[in-house]
Amino acid sequence: MEASAEKPTLNVLLADDHLLFRDGLRRLLAQSDGSMVFHEAGTFDDVRRLCDGAIAFDLILLDLGMPGWDGFSLLGEIHQRLPKALLVVVSGSEKRSDLLAALENGAAGFIPKSSSAKVLMGALQLVLAGGVYLPEQAIRGDRTADGAPSAGAGGGDGDPLGHLADGAGDQLTPRQRDVLNRLRDGKSNKQIAHELGLTEGTVKVHVTAILRQLGVRNRTQAAITANGL
């Protein structure tokens, strides 16, 4: 009987300025997947040093606001240096603006630190499978007590989650229509991102919004539905 193939190693970078949080996250991940090899950083200077290309990271989990943080362009810098690495923000922030800025700069997921261990692991499994994780409150949209969207949850063209928040299921934003037209032409997320000047992560968010609004399950159904719009 032939021996089973050994599972490939996953290089994981844990970047957070709280040692206790890094330790807990490392233990949680190690219990779920013994193939992970961990590297740690407590500042963005450490992140830059580790992301110089010497290590081919598969997964990068990092917090916002660590020492050395001076804006979301840092995420874009990491994404450019290591485009094959899956970049996931694990943050104490639950601001919609932070989530969108992270996605625009190459993040494949945004996990609030208030999430349970079960939610965190499910989110990482989704990202590792090629998906994009958004916290439930971002998909649902923040709402006031009377059910109206709260400030900042509107549906402008710059907000790919906007119509998910305001519930306007019968309308798509201009940007979503741009994406849908290209879905109808059979183009991949990478092609759509290139043509529209977006990141692939942002295109995935638009596609998720489109599927939900059209009430379909996949890209093919969305393309068919688009012919009637």
Buried (B, 14 or more C-beta within 10 A) or exposed (E): EEEEEEEEEBBBBBBBBBEEBBEEBBEEBBEEBEEBEBBBBBBBEBBBEBBEEEBEBBBBBBBBEBEBBEEBEBBBBBBEEBEEBBBBBBBEBBBBEBBBBBBBBBBBBBBBBEBEEEBBBBBBEBBBEEBBBBBEBBBBBBBEEEEEBEEEBBBEEEBBBBBBBBBEEEEBBEBBBBBBBBBBEEBEBEBBBEEBEBBBBBBBBBBBBBBBBBEBEEBEEBBEBBEEE
